[in-house]
Amino acid sequence: MLASNVIIIGAGLAGVTLALCLKKQHGISYSIYKLRPSPDECRTHTSPNVLRVLQYVSVYDKIRTQVYNYEEVGMNNASGQQLATFLIGSEKLYHLYSIRVHRKIVQLKLPGEAEEQGIAIHYGMKLIDVNEDNVSGVELIFENGITVAADFVFVVGADGVHSRTRSAVSNTAHKYSGLLGVTSMSRRPTYTNERKGLRELASSGLEYL
Ligand SMILES: Cc1cc2nc3c(=O)[nH]c(=O)nc-3n(C[C@H](O)[C@H](O)[C@H](O)COP(=O)(O)OP(=O)(O)OC[C@H]3O[C@@H](n4cnc5c(N)ncnc54)[C@H](O)[C@@H]3O)c2cc1C
């Protein structure tokens, strides 16, 4: 199998946005190889700087009706007392809100835009190795037995935190830092008494997301 001149491993936010940006700036043709076809089911917060990139690649306008806009985040203690608020987006200051959005909306729209622009995305292709010894170019070896060879090629590893591309071309090991963040979302009623509200919420069977 012969490849186009730039190959991106991974069609997450980074891989597809990169493909769209460079197509827009330089008209370079890409192939993207991606492990899984299906999007995640979780939600994501996206701040104005990221939205500006999504605007640049013509995706933000296609998702903006499906997002929750907000400007401020508050921190409460266990008694419901507000400790602080901070600005996380602002139409007035940054010309954009922050948004909360189902991750799959972005994950489907980005590759959809890429495919509309003629960028090929090959699904079910799990990279297992990169062979740079081949004098005529690079070989990418996939778990399904397919090898992609190219004479002149840039391989971009956008395959996430456990990047196989990175480990195939360098010895850098990554190490768990010991930090863990836990975020959850819940659909909640409007209430004035935070403690009472939380108790009601816990017993209401309302969906925790
Ligand atoms: C629980 C959670 C919540 C988060 N919430 C937020 C948030 O609210 N706001 C925010 O800005 N960021 C958030 N992040 C961080 C954000 O998701 C990442 O920074 C972002 O997804 C990184 O994008 P990426 O394209 O580099 O990698 P990824 O999104 O991980 O994409 C990697 C891609 O590579 C593919 N892939 C992986 N291995 C291979 C392989 N061997 N061969 C081929 N393809 C492969 C995957 O299928 C995927 O398509 C969150 C992360 C997590 C885990």
The ligand as an ORCA input file, in Angstrom:
! r2SCAN-3c Opt
* xyz 0 1
  C     -11.369     12.250     31.140
  C     -10.751     13.375     30.340
  C     -11.364     14.621     30.324
  C     -10.794     15.673     29.620
  N     -11.433     16.875     29.606
  C     -10.934     17.875     28.883
  C     -11.620     19.123     28.820
  O     -12.675     19.297     29.422
  N     -11.072     20.112     28.072
  C      -9.902     19.937     27.388
  O      -9.468     20.882     26.716
  N      -9.216     18.772     27.447
  C      -9.714     17.742     28.159
  N      -9.037     16.558     28.226
  C      -7.772     16.447     27.524
  C      -8.033     16.224     26.050
  O      -8.939     15.147     25.885
  C      -6.712     15.886     25.381
  O      -5.783     16.913     25.622
  C      -6.916     15.742     23.896
  O      -7.868     14.737     23.612
  C      -5.609     15.385     23.248
  O      -5.856     15.290     21.874
  P      -4.959     14.389     20.987
  O      -5.504     14.498     19.594
  O      -3.531     14.706     21.238
  O      -5.146     12.894     21.531
  P      -6.431     11.997     21.586
  O      -7.671     12.791     21.654
  O      -6.151     10.972     22.644
  O      -6.440     11.265     20.176
  C      -5.528     10.255     19.873
  C      -6.011      9.539     18.622
  O      -5.036      8.584     18.256
  C      -5.665      7.320     18.025
  N      -4.661      6.315     18.352
  C      -4.123      6.016     19.556
  N      -3.197      5.033     19.440
  C      -3.152      4.737     18.112
  C      -2.386      3.808     17.354
  N      -1.477      2.986     17.919
  N      -2.592      3.744     16.014
  C      -3.517      4.571     15.419
  N      -4.263      5.475     16.089
  C      -4.080      5.549     17.416
  C      -6.884      7.314     18.931
  O      -7.865      6.409     18.475
  C      -7.331      8.776     18.804
  O      -8.088      8.961     17.644
  C      -9.577     15.483     28.916
  C      -8.960     14.230     28.933
  C      -9.537     13.184     29.628
  C      -8.850     11.837     29.630
*
